[in-house]
Amino acid sequence: MSYDIYFVEPRSNLSWDELSEEREAAAEASNGVPTALIEVWERVTPQVEAVLGEVELVRSADALELSHKSTGLDLAVFGDEISLSVPYWHMGERADQVFEIVSAIVAIVERETGLVAFDPQADGPFTDSHDSAVSIMSANTQDLRSRYGG
């Protein structure tokens, strides 16, 4: 389970959920990662590495992924879809620190793509949801730890 953020092209005639569904359908219909997104990825990756430090990069015809071990953060491109996810590992101050990092990465991706980060947990743009993201992350992590240990 993870806190997920999707990058979408905002349009006034569609809700956030509709934008996300449209983006997901486009990703499923695509054949590999489009050249334009590969070019974006090549600009985004070094900037994200500057924020995170050491990362693991995985590249295939269908996907591009960047993972960060200590935060669990995963930035990925699957077909036409760009997403950012953070596993429910963090609580309290550490969750706040992780979402400061997420905010920096969101800013990079938004600047390089022209897309907007949609936060389905808050049903709106991520830039409006930092405090609720920390709260949701902390509550879900607490719940998972109480159920499964850790």
DOTOR-869024 format. One record per atom (N, C-alpha, C): x, y, z; residue in one letter. Coordinates in Angstrom, 1 decimal. Last residue first. Example, Ala and Ser with C-alpha at 12.3 -4.5 7.8 and 13.67 -1.06 7.14 Angstrom:
BEGIN
      px      py      pz  residuo
    12.8    -2.2     7.1        s
    13.7    -1.1     7.1        s
    12.9     0.0     7.9        s
    13.2    -5.7     7.8        a
    12.3    -4.5     7.8        a
    13.2    -3.3     7.8        a
This chain:
BEGIN
      px      py      pz  residuo
     5.7    -4.1    13.2        g
     6.7    -3.4    12.5        g
     7.1    -2.2    13.1        g
     2.4    -5.4    12.7        g
     3.6    -5.3    13.4        g
     4.6    -4.4    12.6        g
    -0.1    -5.4    11.5        y
     0.9    -6.4    11.0        y
     2.2    -6.4    11.7        y
    -1.7    -3.6    12.8        r
    -2.3    -4.8    12.3        r
    -1.2    -5.9    12.0        r
    -0.1    -1.5    13.5        s
    -0.9    -2.1    14.6        s
    -1.5    -3.5    14.1        s
     1.0    -0.8    11.0        r
     1.9    -1.4    12.0        r
     1.1    -2.1    13.1        r
    -1.3     0.1     9.8        l
    -0.7    -1.1     9.2        l
     0.3    -1.7    10.3        l
    -1.9     2.4    11.4        d
    -2.9     1.3    11.3        d
    -2.2     0.0    10.8        d
     0.4     3.9    11.0        q
     0.1     3.5    12.3        q
    -0.9     2.3    12.3        q
     0.1     4.4     8.2        t
     1.3     3.7     8.7        t
     1.0     3.1    10.1        t
    -2.2     5.9     8.2        n
    -2.2     4.6     7.6        n
    -1.0     3.8     8.0        n
    -1.4     8.2     9.7        a
    -2.5     7.3    10.2        a
    -2.5     5.9     9.5        a
     0.7     9.2     8.2        s
     1.0     8.8     9.5        s
    -0.1     7.8    10.0        s
    -0.6     9.7     5.7        m
     0.6     8.8     5.8        m
     0.8     8.3     7.2        m
    -2.5    11.6     6.6        i
    -2.9    10.3     6.0        i
    -1.8     9.3     6.0        i
    -0.7    13.7     7.5        s
    -1.7    13.1     8.4        s
    -2.2    11.7     7.9        s
     0.6    14.3     5.1        v
     1.4    13.8     6.3        v
     0.4    13.1     7.3        v
    -1.5    15.1     3.6        a
    -0.7    14.0     3.1        a
     0.1    13.4     4.3        a
    -2.4    17.4     4.9        s
    -3.3    16.2     4.9        s
    -2.5    14.9     4.4        s
    -0.2    19.0     4.3        d
    -0.6    18.7     5.7        d
    -1.5    17.4     5.8        d
    -0.3    19.1     1.4        h
     0.9    18.6     2.2        h
     0.5    18.2     3.6        h
    -2.2    19.8    -0.5        s
    -2.5    18.7     0.4        s
    -1.3    18.3     1.3        s
    -1.9    21.5    -2.7        d
    -2.9    21.9    -1.7        d
    -3.0    20.9    -0.5        d
    -0.3    20.1    -4.4        t
     0.2    21.3    -3.8        t
    -0.7    21.9    -2.7        t
    -1.9    18.1    -5.5        f
    -1.0    17.8    -4.4        f
    -0.5    19.1    -3.7        f
    -5.3    18.9    -6.3        p
    -3.9    19.0    -6.6        p
    -3.0    18.7    -5.3        p
    -7.6    16.3    -5.1        g
    -7.3    17.6    -5.6        g
    -5.8    17.7    -5.9        g
    -8.2    14.2    -3.2        d
    -9.1    14.6    -4.3        d
    -8.9    16.0    -4.9        d
    -6.5    13.2    -1.4        a
    -7.1    14.5    -1.1        a
    -8.1    15.0    -2.1        a
    -5.8    10.9    -2.8        q
    -6.2    10.8    -1.4        q
    -6.9    12.0    -0.9        q
    -5.1    11.7    -5.3        p
    -6.4    11.1    -5.1        p
    -6.8    10.9    -3.7        p
    -3.6    14.4    -6.4        d
    -3.5    13.6    -5.1        d
    -4.9    13.0    -4.9        d
    -1.9    15.3    -9.2        f
    -3.2    15.0    -8.7        f
    -3.0    14.1    -7.5        f
     0.3    17.7   -10.4        a
     0.2    16.5    -9.6        a
    -1.2    16.4    -8.9        a
     0.1    18.6   -13.8        v
    -0.2    19.0   -12.4        v
    -0.3    17.7   -11.6        v
     2.5    19.3   -16.5        l
     1.4    18.6   -15.9        l
     1.2    19.0   -14.4        l
     4.8    20.3   -17.5        g
     3.6    21.1   -17.6        g
     2.4    20.4   -17.1        g
     7.2    18.9   -17.1        t
     6.2    18.3   -18.0        t
     5.0    19.3   -18.3        t
     8.9    20.4   -15.5        e
     9.5    19.8   -16.7        e
     8.4    19.3   -17.6        e
     7.3    21.2   -13.4        r
     8.0    22.2   -14.2        r
     8.5    21.6   -15.5        r
     6.4    18.8   -12.4        e
     5.4    19.7   -12.9        e
     6.1    20.7   -13.8        e
     8.8    17.7   -11.5        v
     8.1    17.0   -12.6        v
     7.1    18.0   -13.2        v
     9.6    19.6    -9.5        i
    10.5    19.3   -10.7        i
     9.6    18.7   -11.8        i
     7.4    19.4    -7.7        a
     7.8    20.7    -8.4        a
     8.6    20.5    -9.6        a
     7.7    16.8    -6.9        v
     6.5    17.2    -7.6        v
     6.8    18.5    -8.4        v
    10.1    17.0    -5.5        i
    10.0    16.2    -6.7        i
     8.8    16.6    -7.5        i
     9.3    18.7    -3.3        a
    10.4    19.1    -4.2        a
    10.4    18.3    -5.5        a
     7.3    17.0    -2.2        s
     7.0    18.3    -2.7        s
     8.0    18.9    -3.7        s
     8.9    14.9    -1.3        v
     7.9    14.7    -2.4        v
     7.5    16.0    -3.0        v
    10.3    16.2     0.7        i
    11.0    15.7    -0.4        i
    10.1    15.5    -1.6        i
     8.2    16.7     2.4        e
     8.9    17.9     1.9        e
     9.7    17.4     0.7        e
     7.4    14.1     2.9        f
     6.5    14.9     2.0        f
     7.2    16.2     1.6        f
     9.5    13.4     4.6        v
     9.4    12.7     3.3        v
     8.5    13.5     2.4        v
     9.0    15.1     6.8        q
    10.3    15.2     6.1        q
    10.1    14.6     4.7        q
     6.5    14.1     7.6        d
     6.6    15.5     7.2        d
     7.9    15.7     6.4        d
     7.3    11.5     8.4        a
     6.3    11.7     7.3        a
     6.4    13.1     6.7        a
     8.9    12.2    10.5        r
     9.5    11.6     9.4        r
     8.6    11.7     8.2        r
     7.0    13.2    12.3        e
     8.1    14.1    11.8        e
     8.7    13.5    10.5        e
     4.5    10.9    11.6        g
     4.9    12.1    12.3        g
     5.9    12.9    11.6        g
     5.8     8.0     9.8        m
     4.8     8.7    10.7        m
     5.4    10.0    11.2        m
     6.1     5.8     7.0        h
     6.5     6.9     7.7        h
     5.4     7.5     8.6        h
     5.2     3.8     5.3        w
     6.3     3.5     6.2        w
     6.5     4.5     7.2        w
     3.5     3.3     2.8        y
     3.1     3.7     4.1        y
     4.1     3.1     5.2        y
     5.5     4.3     0.0        p
     4.9     3.3     0.8        p
     4.5     3.8     2.2        p
     4.8     6.6    -2.4        v
     5.5     6.4    -1.2        v
     4.8     5.4    -0.4        v
     5.0     7.4    -5.9        s
     4.4     6.7    -4.8        s
     5.3     6.6    -3.6        s
     4.0     9.0    -8.8        l
     5.0     9.1    -7.7        l
     4.3     8.4    -6.5        l
     3.8     8.7   -12.4        s
     3.3     8.6   -11.0        s
     4.4     8.7   -10.0        s
     2.7     9.2   -15.6        i
     3.8     9.5   -14.7        i
     3.1     9.5   -13.3        i
     1.8     7.5   -18.6        e
     1.5     7.9   -17.2        e
     2.7     8.1   -16.3        e
     2.2     6.3   -21.0        d
     2.0     7.8   -21.0        d
     1.7     8.3   -19.6        d
     4.1     3.8   -19.9        g
     3.4     4.3   -21.1        g
     3.4     5.8   -21.0        g
     5.0     4.8   -16.9        f
     4.5     3.6   -17.5        f
     3.6     4.0   -18.7        f
     7.3     6.1   -14.9        v
     6.6     6.4   -16.1        v
     6.3     5.0   -16.7        v
     7.8     6.9   -11.4        a
     7.7     6.0   -12.5        a
     6.9     6.6   -13.7        a
     9.3     7.0    -8.4        l
     8.9     7.8    -9.5        l
     8.9     7.0   -10.7        l
     9.0     6.0    -5.1        d
     9.2     5.5    -6.5        d
     8.5     6.5    -7.5        d
    10.4     5.8    -1.9        l
     9.8     6.6    -2.9        l
    10.1     6.0    -4.3        l
    11.6     4.8     0.3        g
    10.7     3.9    -0.5        g
    10.0     4.6    -1.6        g
    13.5     6.1     1.7        t
    12.1     6.6     1.8        t
    11.1     5.7     1.1        t
    15.8     4.5     1.2        s
    15.4     4.9     2.6        s
    14.0     5.5     2.7        s
    15.8     4.0    -1.7        k
    15.7     3.0    -0.7        k
    15.2     3.5     0.6        k
    14.1     5.1    -4.4        h
    14.9     5.6    -3.3        h
    14.7     4.7    -2.1        h
    13.9     4.7    -7.9        s
    13.5     4.3    -6.6        s
    14.5     4.8    -5.6        s
    12.5     5.2   -11.0        l
    13.5     5.7   -10.1        l
    13.0     5.4    -8.7        l
    11.7     3.8   -14.2        e
    11.5     3.9   -12.7        e
    12.7     4.4   -12.0        e
     9.9     3.5   -17.1        l
    11.1     4.1   -16.5        l
    10.8     4.3   -15.0        l
     8.6     1.0   -19.4        a
     8.6     1.8   -18.1        a
    10.0     2.4   -17.8        a
     8.8    -0.4   -21.8        d
     7.5     0.0   -21.3        d
     7.5     0.9   -20.1        d
    11.4    -0.9   -22.2        a
    10.7    -0.3   -23.3        a
     9.3     0.2   -22.8        a
    13.1     0.2   -19.2        s
    12.7    -0.9   -20.1        s
    11.9    -0.2   -21.2        s
    15.1     0.9   -16.4        r
    14.6     1.3   -17.7        r
    14.3     0.1   -18.6        r
    15.7     2.0   -13.2        v
    15.3     0.9   -14.1        v
    14.7     1.4   -15.3        v
    17.8     3.2   -10.8        l
    17.1     3.5   -12.0        l
    16.9     2.2   -12.8        l
    18.0     4.1    -7.4        e
    18.1     3.0    -8.4        e
    17.3     3.3    -9.6        e
    20.0     6.7    -6.0        v
    18.7     6.1    -6.4        v
    19.0     4.9    -7.3        v
    21.5     8.9    -3.7        e
    21.6     7.7    -4.5        e
    20.2     7.1    -4.7        e
    19.8    12.0    -3.6        g
    21.1    11.3    -3.5        g
    21.0    10.0    -4.3        g
    17.5    13.5    -3.8        l
    17.5    12.3    -3.1        l
    18.8    11.7    -2.8        l
    18.1    15.9    -5.3        v
    17.3    16.0    -4.1        v
    17.5    14.7    -3.2        v
    19.6    14.9    -7.4        a
    20.2    15.9    -6.6        a
    19.4    16.1    -5.3        a
    17.7    13.1    -8.5        e
    18.9    12.6    -7.9        e
    19.6    13.6    -7.0        e
    16.1    15.0    -9.7        v
    15.6    14.2    -8.6        v
    16.7    13.6    -7.8        v
    17.8    15.9   -11.7        q
    17.3    16.9   -10.7        q
    16.8    16.1    -9.5        q
    18.3    13.7   -13.3        p
    19.4    14.3   -12.5        p
    18.9    15.3   -11.4        p
    15.4    13.2   -14.1        t
    16.3    12.2   -13.3        t
    17.4    12.9   -12.6        t
    14.5    15.2   -15.8        v
    14.0    15.0   -14.5        v
    14.9    14.2   -13.6        v
    15.7    14.8   -18.3        r
    15.8    16.1   -17.6        r
    15.5    16.0   -16.1        r
    14.9    12.2   -18.9        e
    16.3    12.5   -18.9        e
    16.6    13.9   -18.3        e
    12.1    12.5   -18.9        w
    12.8    11.7   -17.9        w
    14.2    12.0   -17.8        w
    11.8    14.0   -21.3        v
    11.4    14.6   -20.0        v
    12.2    13.9   -18.9        v
    12.5    12.0   -23.1        e
    13.3    13.3   -23.1        e
    13.0    14.0   -21.7        e
    10.5    10.2   -22.6        i
    11.9     9.8   -22.4        i
    12.8    11.0   -22.3        i
     8.3    11.7   -23.4        l
     8.4    11.4   -22.0        l
     9.8    10.9   -21.7        l
     8.8    11.7   -26.2        a
     8.7    13.0   -25.5        a
     8.9    12.8   -24.0        a
     8.6     9.0   -26.9        t
     9.9     9.7   -27.0        t
     9.9    11.0   -26.2        t
     6.5     7.0   -24.7        p
     6.7     7.9   -25.8        p
     8.1     8.7   -25.7        p
     7.0     3.7   -23.7        v
     7.1     5.1   -23.3        v
     7.4     6.0   -24.5        v
     4.6     1.3   -25.1        g
     5.9     1.8   -24.6        g
     5.9     3.2   -24.2        g
     1.9     2.1   -26.4        n
     2.9     1.1   -26.8        n
     4.3     1.6   -26.3        n
    -1.1     2.8   -24.6        s
     0.2     3.2   -25.2        s
     1.1     2.0   -25.5        s
    -3.3     2.1   -23.1        a
    -3.4     2.0   -24.5        a
    -2.0     2.3   -25.3        a
    -2.5     2.7   -20.5        e
    -2.8     1.3   -20.8        e
    -2.8     1.1   -22.3        e
    -2.3     5.5   -20.7        a
    -1.1     4.7   -20.4        a
    -1.3     3.2   -20.8        a
    -5.0     6.2   -21.2        a
    -4.0     6.5   -22.2        a
    -2.7     5.6   -21.9        a
    -6.1     5.4   -18.7        a
    -6.5     4.7   -20.0        a
    -5.5     5.0   -21.1        a
    -4.8     7.2   -17.0        e
    -4.6     5.8   -16.9        e
    -5.0     5.0   -18.1        e
    -5.9     9.6   -18.0        r
    -4.4     9.4   -18.0        r
    -4.1     7.9   -17.9        r
    -8.6     9.3   -17.4        e
    -8.2     9.5   -18.7        e
    -6.7     9.2   -18.9        e
    -8.4     9.1   -14.6        e
    -8.9     8.0   -15.3        e
    -8.5     8.1   -16.8        e
    -7.6    11.7   -14.0        s
    -6.8    10.6   -13.6        s
    -7.2     9.4   -14.4        s
    -9.7    13.2   -15.0        l
    -8.4    13.4   -15.5        l
    -7.5    12.2   -15.2        l
   -11.7    12.3   -13.3        e
   -11.8    12.0   -14.7        e
   -10.5    12.2   -15.4        e
   -10.8    13.3   -10.8        d
   -10.9    11.8   -11.0        d
   -11.0    11.5   -12.5        d
   -11.0    16.0   -11.3        w
    -9.7    15.4   -11.0        w
    -9.7    13.9   -11.3        w
   -13.3    16.6   -14.1        s
   -12.9    16.5   -12.7        s
   -11.5    15.9   -12.5        s
   -13.2    18.7   -17.0        l
   -13.1    17.4   -16.4        l
   -12.7    17.5   -14.9        l
   -13.1    21.2   -18.0        n
   -14.3    20.5   -18.3        n
   -14.3    19.1   -17.6        n
   -10.5    22.3   -17.6        s
   -11.6    22.8   -16.7        s
   -12.9    21.9   -16.9        s
    -7.8    20.2   -17.2        r
    -8.7    20.8   -18.1        r
   -10.0    21.1   -17.4        r
    -4.4    19.3   -16.6        p
    -5.7    19.8   -16.1        p
    -6.5    20.4   -17.2        p
    -2.9    16.4   -17.0        e
    -3.0    17.6   -17.7        e
    -4.4    18.2   -17.4        e
    -1.2    14.8   -14.2        v
    -2.3    14.9   -15.2        v
    -2.3    16.3   -15.9        v
     0.4    12.5   -12.3        f
     0.6    13.8   -13.0        f
    -0.4    13.8   -14.2        f
    -0.5    11.2    -9.1        y
    -0.5    11.1   -10.6        y
    -0.4    12.4   -11.2        y
     0.5     9.6    -6.2        i
     0.3    10.9    -6.8        i
     0.4    10.7    -8.3        i
    -0.2     7.6    -3.4        d
     0.1     7.7    -4.8        d
    -0.3     9.1    -5.3        d
     1.0     5.8    -0.8        y
     0.4     7.1    -1.0        y
     0.8     7.4    -2.5        y
     0.4     2.2    -0.7        s
     1.2     3.4    -0.9        s
     0.4     4.7    -1.1        s
     0.8    -1.2     0.0        m
     0.0     0.0     0.0        m
     0.9     1.2     0.0        m
